[in-house]
Amino acid sequence: MIYQIPWIYTPARTVLAIWHQLTKTPIPELANCSVLMRERSRVEETIHAIQRAGAGSLQVIADFDMTLTRFAHNGKRVPTTHNTLDSQLLINEDCTRKMRKLLSIYYPIEIDASLSVEEKLPLMVEWWTKVHELLIQQRIRKDMLAQAVKESSAMLRDGYKVFFERLAEQQVPLLIFSAGVGDVLEEVIRQNHVFHPNVHIVSNYMDFDQTGVLQAFKGQLIHTFNKREGALSHAAGLRELQGRPNVLLLGDSLGDLTMADGVAEPQNVLTIGFLNDQVEERKESYVNSFDIVLVKDETMDVPNAILRHITS
Ligand SMILES: Nc1ccn([C@@H]2O[C@H](COP(=O)(O)O)[C@@H](O)[C@H]2O)c(=O)n1
């Protein structure tokens, strides 16, 4: 009599899939109510593939304002790096008024789900250019920046310490790619004691004259929707990022999805999008574009859980 062992006839792919399921450690945070995923199985497979390749193959690319920083705290908006400069220490009342007016005109355009990137692009250039001109007129002093940041309510997301520290411990490079103001960004992470050697920054940097007075902004302007150009011209050349084909990308804008375009021969790219504002209007496009969407989540809990899993 011949006894058949049924699983022997199971196709190899199915056996592999079952094995995969059994050996996978679940990430409970992915079941949080703030988490949306278009294709959960793809997310799990990508995380698993990144974990198998190890921390040595990984790089993290993150936007800064409203991605590594909180969007709001106690019902109030947390300032972006540009808005942190809105301080009596640095600019006068007239400049404050003008910058706020520009914010009220252009920010709604930036997040308007009914406009295309092509329609937004020239308006973003207009916004950044006008604000940078205003700031230059103010003759901002470099030595006042640290104090202005200290007095501001700039705030990193809850759980930021775990995030920065795990990446530093594992020697995983963190590229912060920001259309904000690099000098302010650096000061925020320095004052939070997380400016570790694995952190690299691509951003708009201020150019100070010999007396320490702002005279211009350096290099090509970076705004929300031209990060691809910055990725190709700056990030691609960073030696520390070479030979790391796996990417964890964090952003809060669809424009942030191009931040990994400078990665040579990417293998596994997992994208996480923070959806902070205009949730209903933008939910569909975010879910269609990012692998994981975090809705009104002011914490780093999900990225931290994924990193813990990947680097464990
Ligand atoms: N004058 C401005 C210009 C831009 N912003 C905001 O900053 C964000 C850009 O920084 P990322 O780190 O997110 O790339 C962008 O989303 C603008 O909303 C601003 O507040 N003031």
The ligand as a Gaussian input file, in Angstrom:
#p B3LYP/6-31G(d) Opt

LIG

0 1
 N        8.644000      79.700000       2.989000
 C        8.365000      78.430000       3.232000
 C        8.657000      77.441000       2.318000
 C        8.343000      76.135000       2.637000
 N        7.766000      75.840000       3.800000
 C        7.442000      74.450000       4.155000
 O        8.632000      73.717000       4.363000
 C        8.515000      72.420000       3.834000
 C        9.792000      72.040000       3.115000
 O       10.640000      71.297000       3.841000
 P       10.798000      69.681000       3.759000
 O       11.791000      69.377000       4.848000
 O        9.443000      69.089000       4.045000
 O       11.311000      69.315000       2.408000
 C        7.405000      72.465000       2.818000
 O        6.575000      71.332000       2.909000
 C        6.677000      73.764000       3.080000
 O        5.347000      73.556000       3.507000
 C        7.496000      76.832000       4.707000
 O        6.972000      76.529000       5.813000
 N        7.791000      78.119000       4.409000

